Amino acid sequence: MDAKCPECDKVAILDDEVTSVKCPHCGFEAKYDDYLNLMRQKVGELAENFQFDRPGF
């Protein structure tokens, strides 16, 4: 199964047992739970920094 690498944003590999994520592009490796926490942090940062595109302002 594929996953998004939090380091290089390319396609990483989630193993069949759903226990670890590895990126063949940059070498990122993490346990699945740690990967989920990293991705939650990234989503939180994106939400905090989001600005609506408001024409005219």
All heavy atoms as a GROMACS GRO file, in nm:
protein
  454
    1MET      N    1   0.085  -0.118   0.000
    1MET     CA    2   0.000   0.000   0.000
    1MET      C    3   0.089   0.124   0.000
    1MET      O    4   0.198   0.124   0.056
    1MET     CB    5  -0.089  -0.002   0.124
    1MET     CG    6  -0.192   0.108   0.123
    1MET     SD    7  -0.298   0.112   0.269
    1MET     CE    8  -0.388  -0.039   0.248
    2ASP      N    9   0.042   0.228  -0.062
    2ASP     CA   10   0.119   0.352  -0.071
    2ASP      C   11   0.082   0.449   0.040
    2ASP      O   12  -0.029   0.447   0.093
    2ASP     CB   13   0.093   0.421  -0.204
    2ASP     CG   14   0.150   0.344  -0.322
    2ASP    OD1   15   0.239   0.259  -0.301
    2ASP    OD2   16   0.106   0.368  -0.435
    3ALA      N   17   0.178   0.532   0.074
    3ALA     CA   18   0.159   0.640   0.172
    3ALA      C   19   0.240   0.759   0.122
    3ALA      O   20   0.326   0.744   0.036
    3ALA     CB   21   0.209   0.596   0.310
    4LYS      N   22   0.211   0.876   0.174
    4LYS     CA   23   0.285   0.996   0.135
    4LYS      C   24   0.401   1.014   0.233
    4LYS      O   25   0.382   1.013   0.354
    4LYS     CB   26   0.195   1.118   0.137
    4LYS     CG   27   0.263   1.243   0.091
    4LYS     CD   28   0.166   1.359   0.082
    4LYS     CE   29   0.236   1.482   0.032
    4LYS     NZ   30   0.145   1.594   0.017
    5CYS      N   31   0.520   1.032   0.180
    5CYS     CA   32   0.636   1.053   0.265
    5CYS      C   33   0.631   1.192   0.327
    5CYS      O   34   0.617   1.292   0.256
    5CYS     CB   35   0.764   1.037   0.184
    5CYS     SG   36   0.914   1.066   0.281
    6PRO      N   37   0.644   1.202   0.460
    6PRO     CA   38   0.641   1.334   0.524
    6PRO      C   39   0.769   1.414   0.503
    6PRO      O   40   0.772   1.534   0.526
    6PRO     CB   41   0.621   1.301   0.672
    6PRO     CG   42   0.672   1.164   0.688
    6PRO     CD   43   0.650   1.095   0.558
    7GLU      N   44   0.874   1.348   0.456
    7GLU     CA   45   1.002   1.416   0.435
    7GLU      C   46   1.013   1.476   0.294
    7GLU      O   47   1.046   1.591   0.278
    7GLU     CB   48   1.118   1.319   0.459
    7GLU     CG   49   1.126   1.267   0.602
    7GLU     CD   50   1.170   1.373   0.700
    7GLU    OE1   51   1.258   1.454   0.666
    7GLU    OE2   52   1.116   1.374   0.812
    8CYS      N   53   0.986   1.393   0.192
    8CYS     CA   54   1.008   1.439   0.055
    8CYS      C   55   0.878   1.452  -0.026
    8CYS      O   56   0.883   1.492  -0.142
    8CYS     CB   57   1.104   1.345  -0.017
    8CYS     SG   58   1.039   1.180  -0.055
    9ASP      N   59   0.765   1.416   0.033
    9ASP     CA   60   0.632   1.425  -0.029
    9ASP      C   61   0.613   1.332  -0.149
    9ASP      O   62   0.518   1.346  -0.223
    9ASP     CB   63   0.598   1.569  -0.071
    9ASP     CG   64   0.574   1.659   0.049
    9ASP    OD1   65   0.528   1.608   0.154
    9ASP    OD2   66   0.599   1.780   0.037
   10LYS      N   67   0.704   1.237  -0.167
   10LYS     CA   68   0.686   1.137  -0.272
   10LYS      C   69   0.613   1.016  -0.215
   10LYS      O   70   0.574   1.016  -0.099
   10LYS     CB   71   0.822   1.098  -0.331
   10LYS     CG   72   0.888   1.213  -0.405
   10LYS     CD   73   1.016   1.170  -0.469
   10LYS     CE   74   1.078   1.289  -0.543
   10LYS     NZ   75   1.206   1.254  -0.602
   11VAL      N   76   0.597   0.913  -0.294
   11VAL     CA   77   0.524   0.794  -0.252
   11VAL      C   78   0.615   0.704  -0.167
   11VAL      O   79   0.722   0.662  -0.210
   11VAL     CB   80   0.472   0.715  -0.374
   11VAL    CG1   81   0.404   0.588  -0.330
   11VAL    CG2   82   0.375   0.802  -0.453
   12ALA      N   83   0.569   0.676  -0.046
   12ALA     CA   84   0.637   0.584   0.043
   12ALA      C   85   0.557   0.454   0.046
   12ALA      O   86   0.445   0.447  -0.004
   12ALA     CB   87   0.646   0.644   0.184
   13ILE      N   88   0.613   0.351   0.107
   13ILE     CA   89   0.551   0.219   0.109
   13ILE      C   90   0.508   0.185   0.252
   13ILE      O   91   0.589   0.188   0.344
   13ILE     CB   92   0.649   0.110   0.060
   13ILE    CG1   93   0.706   0.148  -0.077
   13ILE    CG2   94   0.582  -0.026   0.057
   13ILE    CD1   95   0.605   0.163  -0.186
   14LEU      N   96   0.381   0.151   0.266
   14LEU     CA   97   0.328   0.099   0.393
   14LEU      C   98   0.331  -0.053   0.382
   14LEU      O   99   0.275  -0.109   0.287
   14LEU     CB  100   0.184   0.148   0.414
   14LEU     CG  101   0.108   0.094   0.534
   14LEU    CD1  102   0.177   0.131   0.664
   14LEU    CD2  103  -0.035   0.145   0.532
   15ASP      N  104   0.397  -0.120   0.476
   15ASP     CA  105   0.410  -0.265   0.465
   15ASP      C  106   0.275  -0.336   0.483
   15ASP      O  107   0.178  -0.278   0.530
   15ASP     CB  108   0.514  -0.319   0.562
   15ASP     CG  109   0.476  -0.308   0.707
   15ASP    OD1  110   0.371  -0.253   0.738
   15ASP    OD2  111   0.554  -0.356   0.792
   16ASP      N  112   0.271  -0.461   0.443
   16ASP     CA  113   0.147  -0.538   0.444
   16ASP      C  114   0.090  -0.558   0.585
   16ASP      O  115  -0.031  -0.573   0.601
   16ASP     CB  116   0.168  -0.675   0.379
   16ASP     CG  117   0.194  -0.664   0.230
   16ASP    OD1  118   0.151  -0.563   0.170
   16ASP    OD2  119   0.256  -0.755   0.173
   17GLU      N  120   0.174  -0.558   0.685
   17GLU     CA  121   0.129  -0.575   0.823
   17GLU      C  122   0.083  -0.444   0.886
   17GLU      O  123   0.041  -0.440   1.001
   17GLU     CB  124   0.241  -0.637   0.909
   17GLU     CG  125   0.278  -0.779   0.871
   17GLU     CD  126   0.374  -0.783   0.751
   17GLU    OE1  127   0.452  -0.688   0.733
   17GLU    OE2  128   0.367  -0.880   0.675
   18VAL      N  129   0.096  -0.335   0.812
   18VAL     CA  130   0.061  -0.200   0.857
   18VAL      C  131   0.134  -0.168   0.988
   18VAL      O  132   0.077  -0.124   1.086
   18VAL     CB  133  -0.092  -0.182   0.872
   18VAL    CG1  134  -0.129  -0.038   0.898
   18VAL    CG2  135  -0.166  -0.232   0.750
   19THR      N  136   0.265  -0.192   0.986
   19THR     CA  137   0.347  -0.164   1.104
   19THR      C  138   0.455  -0.060   1.078
   19THR      O  139   0.504   0.002   1.173
   19THR     CB  140   0.415  -0.292   1.156
   19THR    OG1  141   0.494  -0.350   1.050
   19THR    CG2  142   0.313  -0.393   1.204
   20SER      N  143   0.493  -0.041   0.950
   20SER     CA  144   0.598   0.058   0.923
   20SER      C  145   0.580   0.120   0.785
   20SER      O  146   0.518   0.063   0.696
   20SER     CB  147   0.736  -0.007   0.933
   20SER     OG  148   0.754  -0.101   0.830
   21VAL      N  149   0.637   0.241   0.772
   21VAL     CA  150   0.635   0.316   0.647
   21VAL      C  151   0.780   0.344   0.608
   21VAL      O  152   0.859   0.389   0.691
   21VAL     CB  153   0.558   0.449   0.664
   21VAL    CG1  154   0.564   0.531   0.536
   21VAL    CG2  155   0.415   0.424   0.704
   22LYS      N  156   0.812   0.315   0.483
   22LYS     CA  157   0.948   0.337   0.433
   22LYS      C  158   0.942   0.409   0.299
   22LYS      O  159   0.860   0.376   0.214
   22LYS     CB  160   1.022   0.204   0.415
   22LYS     CG  161   1.043   0.129   0.542
   22LYS     CD  162   1.113  -0.002   0.518
   22LYS     CE  163   1.126  -0.079   0.649
   22LYS     NZ  164   1.189  -0.209   0.630
   23CYS      N  165   1.030   0.506   0.282
   23CYS     CA  166   1.037   0.580   0.156
   23CYS      C  167   1.162   0.537   0.080
   23CYS      O  168   1.274   0.556   0.130
   23CYS     CB  169   1.040   0.730   0.182
   23CYS     SG  170   1.051   0.826   0.029
   24PRO      N  171   1.146   0.482  -0.040
   24PRO     CA  172   1.262   0.443  -0.119
   24PRO      C  173   1.336   0.562  -0.180
   24PRO      O  174   1.448   0.547  -0.226
   24PRO     CB  175   1.202   0.354  -0.228
   24PRO     CG  176   1.062   0.401  -0.243
   24PRO     CD  177   1.020   0.448  -0.106
   25HIS      N  178   1.275   0.679  -0.177
   25HIS     CA  179   1.335   0.797  -0.240
   25HIS      C  180   1.433   0.869  -0.147
   25HIS      O  181   1.543   0.904  -0.189
   25HIS     CB  182   1.226   0.894  -0.285
   25HIS     CG  183   1.124   0.830  -0.372
   25HIS    ND1  184   1.145   0.801  -0.505
   25HIS    CD2  185   0.998   0.787  -0.345
   25HIS    CE1  186   1.039   0.742  -0.556
   25HIS    NE2  187   0.946   0.733  -0.461
   26CYS      N  188   1.393   0.891  -0.022
   26CYS     CA  189   1.479   0.969   0.069
   26CYS      C  190   1.529   0.888   0.188
   26CYS      O  191   1.608   0.938   0.267
   26CYS     CB  192   1.405   1.093   0.118
   26CYS     SG  193   1.270   1.059   0.233
   27GLY      N  194   1.479   0.765   0.204
   27GLY     CA  195   1.526   0.681   0.313
   27GLY      C  196   1.446   0.696   0.442
   27GLY      O  197   1.482   0.637   0.544
   28PHE      N  198   1.339   0.774   0.440
   28PHE     CA  199   1.256   0.789   0.560
   28PHE      C  200   1.204   0.654   0.604
   28PHE      O  201   1.164   0.571   0.522
   28PHE     CB  202   1.138   0.883   0.530
   28PHE     CG  203   1.036   0.888   0.641
   28PHE    CD1  204   1.056   0.970   0.751
   28PHE    CD2  205   0.921   0.810   0.635
   28PHE    CE1  206   0.963   0.974   0.853
   28PHE    CE2  207   0.827   0.814   0.736
   28PHE     CZ  208   0.848   0.896   0.846
   29GLU      N  209   1.204   0.630   0.736
   29GLU     CA  210   1.152   0.508   0.794
   29GLU      C  211   1.090   0.539   0.928
   29GLU      O  212   1.147   0.613   1.007
   29GLU     CB  213   1.267   0.408   0.817
   29GLU     CG  214   1.255   0.281   0.740
   29GLU     CD  215   1.370   0.186   0.768
   29GLU    OE1  216   1.473   0.199   0.700
   29GLU    OE2  217   1.356   0.103   0.860
   30ALA      N  218   0.971   0.486   0.954
   30ALA     CA  219   0.906   0.508   1.084
   30ALA      C  220   0.804   0.398   1.109
   30ALA      O  221   0.751   0.337   1.015
   30ALA     CB  222   0.837   0.644   1.085
   31LYS      N  223   0.778   0.374   1.237
   31LYS     CA  224   0.667   0.287   1.273
   31LYS      C  225   0.539   0.355   1.229
   31LYS      O  226   0.532   0.478   1.224
   31LYS     CB  227   0.663   0.264   1.424
   31LYS     CG  228   0.780   0.186   1.476
   31LYS     CD  229   0.768   0.168   1.625
   31LYS     CE  230   0.892   0.101   1.681
   31LYS     NZ  231   0.890   0.093   1.825
   32TYR      N  232   0.436   0.278   1.200
   32TYR     CA  233   0.312   0.334   1.148
   32TYR      C  234   0.250   0.435   1.244
   32TYR      O  235   0.205   0.541   1.201
   32TYR     CB  236   0.212   0.221   1.116
   32TYR     CG  237   0.086   0.271   1.050
   32TYR    CD1  238   0.092   0.332   0.925
   32TYR    CD2  239  -0.036   0.258   1.112
   32TYR    CE1  240  -0.024   0.378   0.863
   32TYR    CE2  241  -0.152   0.304   1.050
   32TYR     CZ  242  -0.145   0.364   0.926
   32TYR     OH  243  -0.260   0.410   0.866
   33ASP      N  244   0.250   0.407   1.373
   33ASP     CA  245   0.194   0.501   1.470
   33ASP      C  246   0.270   0.633   1.470
   33ASP      O  247   0.210   0.741   1.478
   33ASP     CB  248   0.192   0.441   1.611
   33ASP     CG  249   0.090   0.331   1.626
   33ASP    OD1  250  -0.007   0.327   1.546
   33ASP    OD2  251   0.106   0.248   1.717
   34ASP      N  252   0.403   0.625   1.461
   34ASP     CA  253   0.484   0.747   1.456
   34ASP      C  254   0.457   0.824   1.326
   34ASP      O  255   0.452   0.948   1.326
   34ASP     CB  256   0.633   0.713   1.466
   34ASP     CG  257   0.669   0.652   1.600
   34ASP    OD1  258   0.595   0.673   1.699
   34ASP    OD2  259   0.772   0.581   1.607
   35TYR      N  260   0.440   0.750   1.217
   35TYR     CA  261   0.407   0.812   1.088
   35TYR      C  262   0.275   0.888   1.098
   35TYR      O  263   0.265   1.002   1.053
   35TYR     CB  264   0.400   0.704   0.980
   35TYR     CG  265   0.340   0.752   0.851
   35TYR    CD1  266   0.415   0.827   0.762
   35TYR    CD2  267   0.209   0.722   0.816
   35TYR    CE1  268   0.360   0.872   0.642
   35TYR    CE2  269   0.154   0.766   0.698
   35TYR     CZ  270   0.230   0.841   0.611
   35TYR     OH  271   0.175   0.886   0.493
   36LEU      N  272   0.174   0.826   1.159
   36LEU     CA  273   0.044   0.893   1.174
   36LEU      C  274   0.057   1.021   1.255
   36LEU      O  275  -0.004   1.124   1.221
   36LEU     CB  276  -0.058   0.800   1.240
   36LEU     CG  277  -0.109   0.685   1.155
   36LEU    CD1  278  -0.205   0.599   1.236
   36LEU    CD2  279  -0.175   0.734   1.028
   37ASN      N  280   0.136   1.017   1.362
   37ASN     CA  281   0.156   1.138   1.443
   37ASN      C  282   0.225   1.248   1.362
   37ASN      O  283   0.188   1.366   1.372
   37ASN     CB  284   0.236   1.106   1.569
   37ASN     CG  285   0.154   1.029   1.669
   37ASN    OD1  286   0.031   1.042   1.675
   37ASN    ND2  287   0.219   0.947   1.749
   38LEU      N  288   0.325   1.212   1.281
   38LEU     CA  289   0.393   1.311   1.197
   38LEU      C  290   0.296   1.374   1.097
   38LEU      O  291   0.296   1.495   1.077
   38LEU     CB  292   0.507   1.245   1.120
   38LEU     CG  293   0.635   1.218   1.195
   38LEU    CD1  294   0.729   1.132   1.110
   38LEU    CD2  295   0.704   1.348   1.231
   39MET      N  296   0.213   1.290   1.036
   39MET     CA  297   0.118   1.343   0.938
   39MET      C  298   0.011   1.430   1.005
   39MET      O  299  -0.031   1.530   0.948
   39MET     CB  300   0.055   1.229   0.858
   39MET     CG  301   0.156   1.152   0.772
   39MET     SD  302   0.257   1.256   0.664
   39MET     CE  303   0.141   1.289   0.532
   40ARG      N  304  -0.030   1.395   1.126
   40ARG     CA  305  -0.126   1.480   1.199
   40ARG      C  306  -0.065   1.617   1.226
   40ARG      O  307  -0.133   1.719   1.214
   40ARG     CB  308  -0.164   1.413   1.332
   40ARG     CG  309  -0.266   1.306   1.319
   40ARG     CD  310  -0.313   1.256   1.456
   40ARG     NE  311  -0.381   1.131   1.440
   40ARG     CZ  312  -0.338   1.013   1.484
   40ARG    NH1  313  -0.226   1.004   1.551
   40ARG    NH2  314  -0.408   0.904   1.462
   41GLN      N  315   0.062   1.619   1.264
   41GLN     CA  316   0.132   1.745   1.288
   41GLN      C  317   0.136   1.829   1.161
   41GLN      O  318   0.112   1.949   1.163
   41GLN     CB  319   0.274   1.721   1.337
   41GLN     CG  320   0.282   1.676   1.480
   41GLN     CD  321   0.425   1.649   1.520
   41GLN    OE1  322   0.504   1.595   1.443
   41GLN    NE2  323   0.459   1.685   1.643
   42LYS      N  324   0.167   1.765   1.048
   42LYS     CA  325   0.174   1.838   0.920
   42LYS      C  326   0.039   1.897   0.884
   42LYS      O  327   0.029   2.011   0.839
   42LYS     CB  328   0.224   1.746   0.809
   42LYS     CG  329   0.372   1.717   0.816
   42LYS     CD  330   0.419   1.645   0.694
   42LYS     CE  331   0.432   1.740   0.582
   42LYS     NZ  332   0.549   1.731   0.498
   43VAL      N  333  -0.068   1.820   0.904
   43VAL     CA  334  -0.203   1.869   0.874
   43VAL      C  335  -0.237   1.986   0.966
   43VAL      O  336  -0.293   2.086   0.923
   43VAL     CB  337  -0.306   1.756   0.885
   43VAL    CG1  338  -0.448   1.810   0.883
   43VAL    CG2  339  -0.286   1.655   0.774
   44GLY      N  340  -0.201   1.974   1.093
   44GLY     CA  341  -0.227   2.082   1.188
   44GLY      C  342  -0.154   2.210   1.150
   44GLY      O  343  -0.211   2.319   1.156
   45GLU      N  344  -0.030   2.196   1.106
   45GLU     CA  345   0.048   2.312   1.063
   45GLU      C  346  -0.014   2.377   0.939
   45GLU      O  347  -0.020   2.499   0.928
   45GLU     CB  348   0.192   2.271   1.035
   45GLU     CG  349   0.269   2.234   1.160
   45GLU     CD  350   0.404   2.171   1.130
   45GLU    OE1  351   0.445   2.166   1.011
   45GLU    OE2  352   0.468   2.124   1.225
   46LEU      N  353  -0.058   2.293   0.846
   46LEU     CA  354  -0.122   2.347   0.726
   46LEU      C  355  -0.248   2.424   0.761
   46LEU      O  356  -0.274   2.531   0.707
   46LEU     CB  357  -0.156   2.235   0.628
   46LEU     CG  358  -0.040   2.172   0.553
   46LEU    CD1  359  -0.087   2.049   0.476
   46LEU    CD2  360   0.024   2.272   0.458
   47ALA      N  361  -0.328   2.368   0.852
   47ALA     CA  362  -0.453   2.434   0.892
   47ALA      C  363  -0.426   2.566   0.964
   47ALA      O  364  -0.496   2.665   0.943
   47ALA     CB  365  -0.535   2.342   0.982
   48GLU      N  366  -0.323   2.569   1.048
   48GLU     CA  367  -0.289   2.692   1.121
   48GLU      C  368  -0.240   2.801   1.028
   48GLU      O  369  -0.266   2.919   1.051
   48GLU     CB  370  -0.182   2.662   1.226
   48GLU     CG  371  -0.233   2.585   1.345
   48GLU     CD  372  -0.121   2.552   1.443
   48GLU    OE1  373  -0.008   2.604   1.428
   48GLU    OE2  374  -0.147   2.472   1.534
   49ASN      N  375  -0.169   2.763   0.923
   49ASN     CA  376  -0.110   2.860   0.832
   49ASN      C  377  -0.197   2.892   0.712
   49ASN      O  378  -0.158   2.972   0.628
   49ASN     CB  379   0.027   2.810   0.784
   49ASN     CG  380   0.125   2.802   0.897
   49ASN    OD1  381   0.123   2.882   0.989
   49ASN    ND2  382   0.211   2.702   0.893
   50PHE      N  383  -0.313   2.830   0.703
   50PHE     CA  384  -0.400   2.850   0.588
   50PHE      C  385  -0.456   2.991   0.587
   50PHE      O  386  -0.501   3.043   0.687
   50PHE     CB  387  -0.515   2.749   0.590
   50PHE     CG  388  -0.608   2.762   0.473
   50PHE    CD1  389  -0.572   2.713   0.349
   50PHE    CD2  390  -0.730   2.827   0.486
   50PHE    CE1  391  -0.657   2.726   0.240
   50PHE    CE2  392  -0.815   2.840   0.378
   50PHE     CZ  393  -0.778   2.790   0.255
   51GLN      N  394  -0.454   3.050   0.470
   51GLN     CA  395  -0.513   3.183   0.450
   51GLN      C  396  -0.606   3.176   0.329
   51GLN      O  397  -0.564   3.131   0.223
   51GLN     CB  398  -0.406   3.288   0.428
   51GLN     CG  399  -0.318   3.310   0.547
   51GLN     CD  400  -0.214   3.417   0.521
   51GLN    OE1  401  -0.208   3.475   0.414
   51GLN    NE2  402  -0.132   3.442   0.620
   52PHE      N  403  -0.728   3.219   0.346
   52PHE     CA  404  -0.821   3.221   0.234
   52PHE      C  405  -0.772   3.319   0.130
   52PHE      O  406  -0.720   3.426   0.163
   52PHE     CB  407  -0.961   3.264   0.281
   52PHE     CG  408  -1.033   3.159   0.360
   52PHE    CD1  409  -1.037   3.166   0.499
   52PHE    CD2  410  -1.095   3.054   0.296
   52PHE    CE1  411  -1.104   3.070   0.572
   52PHE    CE2  412  -1.162   2.957   0.368
   52PHE     CZ  413  -1.166   2.964   0.506
   53ASP      N  414  -0.790   3.283   0.007
   53ASP     CA  415  -0.758   3.374  -0.103
   53ASP      C  416  -0.876   3.468  -0.118
   53ASP      O  417  -0.982   3.430  -0.164
   53ASP     CB  418  -0.735   3.295  -0.232
   53ASP     CG  419  -0.691   3.384  -0.347
   53ASP    OD1  420  -0.646   3.498  -0.320
   53ASP    OD2  421  -0.701   3.339  -0.461
   54ARG      N  422  -0.858   3.590  -0.070
   54ARG     CA  423  -0.968   3.688  -0.070
   54ARG      C  424  -0.934   3.801  -0.165
   54ARG      O  425  -0.860   3.892  -0.130
   54ARG     CB  426  -0.991   3.738   0.071
   54ARG     CG  427  -1.040   3.627   0.161
   54ARG     CD  428  -1.046   3.666   0.306
   54ARG     NE  429  -1.105   3.795   0.328
   54ARG     CZ  430  -1.128   3.843   0.449
   54ARG    NH1  431  -1.103   3.771   0.556
   54ARG    NH2  432  -1.182   3.962   0.464
   55PRO      N  433  -0.987   3.793  -0.286
   55PRO     CA  434  -0.960   3.900  -0.384
   55PRO      C  435  -1.004   4.036  -0.331
   55PRO      O  436  -1.106   4.050  -0.267
   55PRO     CB  437  -1.043   3.860  -0.506
   55PRO     CG  438  -1.078   3.716  -0.485
   55PRO     CD  439  -1.075   3.692  -0.337
   56GLY      N  440  -0.923   4.135  -0.359
   56GLY     CA  441  -0.958   4.271  -0.321
   56GLY      C  442  -0.905   4.312  -0.186
   56GLY      O  443  -0.923   4.426  -0.143
   57PHE      N  444  -0.835   4.224  -0.116
   57PHE     CA  445  -0.781   4.260   0.016
   57PHE      C  446  -0.632   4.265   0.012
   57PHE      O  447  -0.565   4.205  -0.057
   57PHE     CB  448  -0.824   4.160   0.123
   57PHE     CG  449  -0.967   4.175   0.160
   57PHE    CD1  450  -1.066   4.105   0.095
   57PHE    CD2  451  -1.005   4.260   0.263
   57PHE    CE1  452  -1.198   4.118   0.129
   57PHE    CE2  453  -1.137   4.274   0.299
   57PHE     CZ  454  -1.235   4.202   0.231
   0.00000   0.00000   0.00000
